[in-house]
Amino acid sequence: MDLLHLNEMPPDVRQAVAACGAPVVLGRTCGGLLPLVVGAELDSLDGSVARLGDLLRARLAADRA
């Protein structure tokens, strides 16, 4: 996992963030970058790391299916 500030983004990440907005959790696949959790979803978690983990696990599991 890489954590990047907005002024540290490589071009591909900058392009993905421009398309879906910040903050965002992106996943890198062989096909490119994929937004896993977007800002409104992060806001709805009310700072819960456990709920973020649950959401990420669910998104990653759905991607494998």
The first five atom37 places (N, CA, C, CB, O) and aatype in JSON, in Angstrom:
{
  "aatype": [12, 3, 10, 10, 8, 10, 2, 6, 12, 14, 14, 3, 19, 1, 5, 0, 19, 0, 0, 4, 7, 0, 14, 19, 19, 10, 7, 1, 16, 4, 7, 7, 10, 10, 14, 10, 19, 19, 7, 0, 6, 10, 3, 15, 10, 3, 7, 15, 19, 0, 1, 10, 7, 3, 10, 10, 1, 0, 1, 10, 0, 0, 3, 1, 0],
  "atom_mask": [
    [1, 1, 1, 1, 1],
    [1, 1, 1, 1, 1],
    [1, 1, 1, 1, 1],
    [1, 1, 1, 1, 1],
    [1, 1, 1, 1, 1],
    [1, 1, 1, 1, 1],
    [1, 1, 1, 1, 1],
    [1, 1, 1, 1, 1],
    [1, 1, 1, 1, 1],
    [1, 1, 1, 1, 1],
    [1, 1, 1, 1, 1],
    [1, 1, 1, 1, 1],
    [1, 1, 1, 1, 1],
    [1, 1, 1, 1, 1],
    [1, 1, 1, 1, 1],
    [1, 1, 1, 1, 1],
    [1, 1, 1, 1, 1],
    [1, 1, 1, 1, 1],
    [1, 1, 1, 1, 1],
    [1, 1, 1, 1, 1],
    [1, 1, 1, 0, 1],
    [1, 1, 1, 1, 1],
    [1, 1, 1, 1, 1],
    [1, 1, 1, 1, 1],
    [1, 1, 1, 1, 1],
    [1, 1, 1, 1, 1],
    [1, 1, 1, 0, 1],
    [1, 1, 1, 1, 1],
    [1, 1, 1, 1, 1],
    [1, 1, 1, 1, 1],
    [1, 1, 1, 0, 1],
    [1, 1, 1, 0, 1],
    [1, 1, 1, 1, 1],
    [1, 1, 1, 1, 1],
    [1, 1, 1, 1, 1],
    [1, 1, 1, 1, 1],
    [1, 1, 1, 1, 1],
    [1, 1, 1, 1, 1],
    [1, 1, 1, 0, 1],
    [1, 1, 1, 1, 1],
    [1, 1, 1, 1, 1],
    [1, 1, 1, 1, 1],
    [1, 1, 1, 1, 1],
    [1, 1, 1, 1, 1],
    [1, 1, 1, 1, 1],
    [1, 1, 1, 1, 1],
    [1, 1, 1, 0, 1],
    [1, 1, 1, 1, 1],
    [1, 1, 1, 1, 1],
    [1, 1, 1, 1, 1],
    [1, 1, 1, 1, 1],
    [1, 1, 1, 1, 1],
    [1, 1, 1, 0, 1],
    [1, 1, 1, 1, 1],
    [1, 1, 1, 1, 1],
    [1, 1, 1, 1, 1],
    [1, 1, 1, 1, 1],
    [1, 1, 1, 1, 1],
    [1, 1, 1, 1, 1],
    [1, 1, 1, 1, 1],
    [1, 1, 1, 1, 1],
    [1, 1, 1, 1, 1],
    [1, 1, 1, 1, 1],
    [1, 1, 1, 1, 1],
    [1, 1, 1, 1, 1]
  ],
  "atom_positions": [
    [[0.85, -1.16, 0.0], [0.0, 0.0, 0.0], [0.9, 1.23, 0.0], [-0.97, 0.0, 1.21], [1.87, 1.31, 0.75]],
    [[0.55, 2.16, -0.86], [1.25, 3.44, -0.92], [0.27, 4.54, -0.54], [1.85, 3.69, -2.33], [-0.84, 4.59, -1.06]],
    [[0.69, 5.41, 0.35], [-0.11, 6.58, 0.7], [0.53, 7.78, 0.04], [-0.21, 6.77, 2.25], [1.72, 8.04, 0.22]],
    [[-0.26, 8.52, -0.72], [0.28, 9.66, -1.46], [-0.49, 10.92, -1.14], [0.25, 9.4, -2.96], [-1.71, 10.91, -1.05]],
    [[0.23, 11.99, -0.96], [-0.38, 13.32, -0.85], [-0.68, 13.8, -2.26], [0.57, 14.33, -0.07], [-0.06, 13.33, -3.22]],
    [[-1.59, 14.71, -2.41], [-1.97, 15.18, -3.74], [-0.79, 15.72, -4.55], [-3.02, 16.26, -3.62], [-0.8, 15.62, -5.77]],
    [[0.22, 16.28, -3.9], [1.36, 16.81, -4.65], [2.46, 15.78, -4.89], [1.94, 17.99, -3.91], [3.53, 16.13, -5.39]],
    [[2.22, 14.51, -4.55], [3.2, 13.45, -4.75], [2.78, 12.42, -5.79], [3.46, 12.75, -3.44], [3.47, 11.42, -5.99]],
    [[1.67, 12.63, -6.45], [1.09, 11.61, -7.32], [1.83, 11.48, -8.65], [-0.36, 11.92, -7.58], [2.14, 12.48, -9.29]],
    [[2.11, 10.22, -9.05], [2.61, 10.01, -10.4], [1.49, 10.28, -11.4], [3.17, 8.57, -10.57], [0.32, 10.34, -11.01]],
    [[1.82, 10.43, -12.67], [0.81, 10.81, -13.68], [-0.42, 9.9, -13.74], [1.45, 10.83, -15.03], [-1.53, 10.4, -13.89]],
    [[-0.24, 8.58, -13.63], [-1.41, 7.7, -13.74], [-2.35, 7.87, -12.55], [-0.96, 6.24, -13.85], [-3.57, 7.81, -12.71]],
    [[-1.79, 8.07, -11.38], [-2.62, 8.3, -10.19], [-3.3, 9.66, -10.3], [-1.77, 8.21, -8.89], [-4.48, 9.79, -9.97]],
    [[-2.58, 10.67, -10.74], [-3.15, 12.01, -10.91], [-4.35, 11.95, -11.86], [-2.08, 13.0, -11.46], [-5.38, 12.59, -11.6]],
    [[-4.23, 11.2, -12.94], [-5.32, 11.08, -13.9], [-6.53, 10.37, -13.28], [-4.85, 10.32, -15.15], [-7.67, 10.79, -13.49]],
    [[-6.29, 9.31, -12.52], [-7.39, 8.59, -11.87], [-8.09, 9.47, -10.84], [-6.87, 7.31, -11.2], [-9.32, 9.46, -10.75]],
    [[-7.32, 10.22, -10.06], [-7.91, 11.11, -9.06], [-8.7, 12.22, -9.74], [-6.81, 11.71, -8.15], [-9.76, 12.61, -9.25]],
    [[-8.2, 12.73, -10.85], [-8.93, 13.77, -11.58], [-10.28, 13.23, -12.06], [-8.1, 14.27, -12.78], [-11.26, 13.98, -12.11]],
    [[-10.33, 11.96, -12.41], [-11.56, 11.36, -12.92], [-12.58, 11.07, -11.82], [-11.24, 10.08, -13.66], [-13.78, 11.21, -12.05]],
    [[-12.11, 10.67, -10.62], [-13.07, 10.27, -9.58], [-13.06, 11.17, -8.36], [-12.79, 8.86, -9.16], [-13.92, 11.03, -7.49]],
    [[-12.12, 12.08, -8.27], [-12.06, 13.0, -7.14], [-11.22, 12.49, -5.98], [0.0, 0.0, 0.0], [-10.88, 11.31, -5.91]],
    [[-10.91, 13.39, -5.09], [-10.15, 13.06, -3.89], [-11.0, 13.42, -2.68], [-8.76, 13.8, -3.85], [-11.76, 14.39, -2.74]],
    [[-10.9, 12.69, -1.62], [-10.02, 11.56, -1.39], [-10.56, 10.31, -2.07], [-9.85, 11.3, 0.11], [-11.75, 10.22, -2.4]],
    [[-9.67, 9.37, -2.29], [-10.04, 8.12, -2.94], [-9.03, 7.04, -2.55], [-10.09, 8.28, -4.49], [-7.86, 7.33, -2.3]],
    [[-9.5, 5.81, -2.5], [-8.62, 4.65, -2.35], [-8.62, 3.96, -3.7], [-9.1, 3.68, -1.18], [-9.67, 3.52, -4.18]],
    [[-7.45, 3.87, -4.3], [-7.31, 3.25, -5.62], [-6.65, 1.89, -5.5], [-6.5, 4.16, -6.56], [-5.8, 1.67, -4.63]],
    [[-7.04, 0.98, -6.37], [-6.38, -0.31, -6.49], [-5.71, -0.37, -7.86], [0.0, 0.0, 0.0], [-6.26, 0.09, -8.85]],
    [[-4.53, -0.96, -7.89], [-3.82, -1.11, -9.16], [-4.02, -2.54, -9.65], [-2.3, -0.76, -9.0], [-3.7, -3.5, -8.94]],
    [[-4.53, -2.68, -10.86], [-4.71, -3.99, -11.49], [-3.86, -4.04, -12.75], [-6.21, -4.27, -11.81], [-3.24, -3.04, -13.12]],
    [[-3.83, -5.18, -13.39], [-3.09, -5.26, -14.65], [-3.73, -4.38, -15.72], [-3.02, -6.73, -15.14], [-3.09, -4.06, -16.72]],
    [[-4.99, -4.0, -15.52], [-5.68, -3.12, -16.46], [-5.58, -1.64, -16.12], [0.0, 0.0, 0.0], [-6.08, -0.8, -16.86]],
    [[-4.94, -1.31, -15.0], [-4.79, 0.09, -14.61], [-5.3, 0.33, -13.2], [0.0, 0.0, 0.0], [-5.4, -0.6, -12.4]],
    [[-5.6, 1.57, -12.91], [-6.07, 1.95, -11.59], [-7.59, 1.91, -11.52], [-5.57, 3.35, -11.22], [-8.29, 2.26, -12.47]],
    [[-8.09, 1.46, -10.37], [-9.52, 1.29, -10.18], [-9.9, 1.93, -8.85], [-9.91, -0.22, -10.2], [-9.3, 1.62, -7.83]],
    [[-10.89, 2.83, -8.84], [-11.32, 3.4, -7.55], [-12.04, 2.33, -6.73], [-12.24, 4.62, -7.77], [-13.03, 1.75, -7.17]],
    [[-11.54, 2.09, -5.52], [-12.15, 1.11, -4.62], [-13.11, 1.77, -3.65], [-11.08, 0.35, -3.85], [-14.18, 1.23, -3.36]],
    [[-12.74, 2.94, -3.14], [-13.58, 3.69, -2.21], [-13.41, 5.16, -2.54], [-13.2, 3.38, -0.7], [-12.29, 5.67, -2.58]],
    [[-14.53, 5.85, -2.78], [-14.48, 7.27, -3.14], [-14.85, 8.13, -1.93], [-15.45, 7.58, -4.33], [-15.26, 7.62, -0.88]],
    [[-14.68, 9.43, -2.08], [-14.83, 10.37, -0.99], [-16.12, 10.26, -0.2], [0.0, 0.0, 0.0], [-16.08, 10.23, 1.03]],
    [[-17.27, 10.21, -0.87], [-18.55, 10.14, -0.16], [-18.63, 8.87, 0.69], [-19.72, 10.18, -1.16], [-19.18, 8.88, 1.79]],
    [[-18.08, 7.78, 0.18], [-18.08, 6.53, 0.95], [-17.16, 6.65, 2.15], [-17.64, 5.35, 0.06], [-17.49, 6.17, 3.24]],
    [[-16.01, 7.28, 1.97], [-15.09, 7.49, 3.1], [-15.77, 8.34, 4.17], [-13.78, 8.16, 2.63], [-15.65, 8.05, 5.36]],
    [[-16.46, 9.39, 3.75], [-17.18, 10.24, 4.7], [-18.21, 9.44, 5.5], [-17.87, 11.4, 3.97], [-18.36, 9.65, 6.7]],
    [[-18.91, 8.53, 4.83], [-19.97, 7.77, 5.49], [-19.43, 6.78, 6.53], [-20.78, 7.02, 4.46], [-20.19, 6.28, 7.35]],
    [[-18.13, 6.51, 6.49], [-17.52, 5.58, 7.45], [-17.25, 6.24, 8.8], [-16.22, 5.01, 6.88], [-16.91, 5.56, 9.77]],
    [[-17.39, 7.55, 8.87], [-17.21, 8.3, 10.12], [-15.88, 7.97, 10.82], [-18.36, 8.01, 11.07], [-15.83, 7.89, 12.04]],
    [[-14.82, 7.8, 10.04], [-13.5, 7.57, 10.61], [-13.23, 6.16, 11.09], [0.0, 0.0, 0.0], [-12.2, 5.91, 11.7]],
    [[-14.14, 5.22, 10.84], [-13.98, 3.85, 11.32], [-13.03, 3.07, 10.44], [-15.34, 3.14, 11.39], [-13.33, 2.77, 9.28]],
    [[-11.88, 2.74, 10.99], [-10.9, 1.93, 10.26], [-11.45, 0.53, 10.03], [-9.56, 1.87, 11.02], [-11.21, -0.07, 8.98]],
    [[-12.17, 0.0, 11.0], [-12.75, -1.35, 10.86], [-13.74, -1.39, 9.7], [-13.44, -1.77, 12.18], [-13.74, -2.34, 8.92]],
    [[-14.59, -0.38, 9.6], [-15.56, -0.35, 8.51], [-14.88, -0.15, 7.16], [-16.59, 0.76, 8.74], [-15.32, -0.7, 6.15]],
    [[-13.82, 0.65, 7.13], [-13.05, 0.8, 5.89], [-12.45, -0.55, 5.49], [-11.92, 1.86, 6.07], [-12.51, -0.93, 4.32]],
    [[-11.89, -1.27, 6.44], [-11.34, -2.6, 6.14], [-12.4, -3.54, 5.59], [0.0, 0.0, 0.0], [-12.16, -4.26, 4.63]],
    [[-13.58, -3.52, 6.21], [-14.69, -4.36, 5.72], [-15.06, -4.01, 4.29], [-15.92, -4.22, 6.63], [-15.26, -4.89, 3.46]],
    [[-15.17, -2.71, 4.02], [-15.54, -2.26, 2.69], [-14.48, -2.64, 1.66], [-15.76, -0.74, 2.68], [-14.81, -3.11, 0.57]],
    [[-13.21, -2.45, 2.0], [-12.14, -2.81, 1.07], [-12.13, -4.32, 0.81], [-10.78, -2.37, 1.63], [-11.98, -4.74, -0.34]],
    [[-12.28, -5.12, 1.86], [-12.31, -6.58, 1.65], [-13.47, -6.98, 0.75], [-12.42, -7.31, 3.01], [-13.32, -7.84, -0.12]],
    [[-14.63, -6.36, 0.95], [-15.79, -6.67, 0.12], [-15.54, -6.27, -1.34], [-17.05, -5.96, 0.65], [-15.88, -7.03, -2.25]],
    [[-14.96, -5.11, -1.56], [-14.7, -4.66, -2.93], [-13.67, -5.55, -3.61], [-14.2, -3.2, -2.94], [-13.82, -5.9, -4.79]],
    [[-12.64, -5.92, -2.88], [-11.62, -6.8, -3.47], [-12.16, -8.18, -3.76], [-10.42, -6.9, -2.54], [-11.81, -8.78, -4.78]],
    [[-13.01, -8.7, -2.88], [-13.62, -10.01, -3.11], [-14.55, -9.96, -4.32], [-14.4, -10.46, -1.87], [-14.58, -10.91, -5.1]],
    [[-15.31, -8.87, -4.48], [-16.22, -8.73, -5.62], [-15.43, -8.65, -6.92], [-17.11, -7.48, -5.45], [-15.88, -9.14, -7.96]],
    [[-14.26, -8.02, -6.87], [-13.43, -7.89, -8.07], [-12.92, -9.24, -8.52], [-12.25, -6.94, -7.82], [-12.72, -9.46, -9.71]],
    [[-12.69, -10.15, -7.59], [-12.19, -11.5, -7.92], [-13.28, -12.4, -8.48], [-11.57, -12.15, -6.69], [-13.0, -13.35, -9.21]],
    [[-14.52, -12.09, -8.15], [-15.65, -12.95, -8.56], [-15.96, -12.81, -10.02], [-16.88, -12.63, -7.76], [-16.88, -13.46, -10.52]]
  ]
}
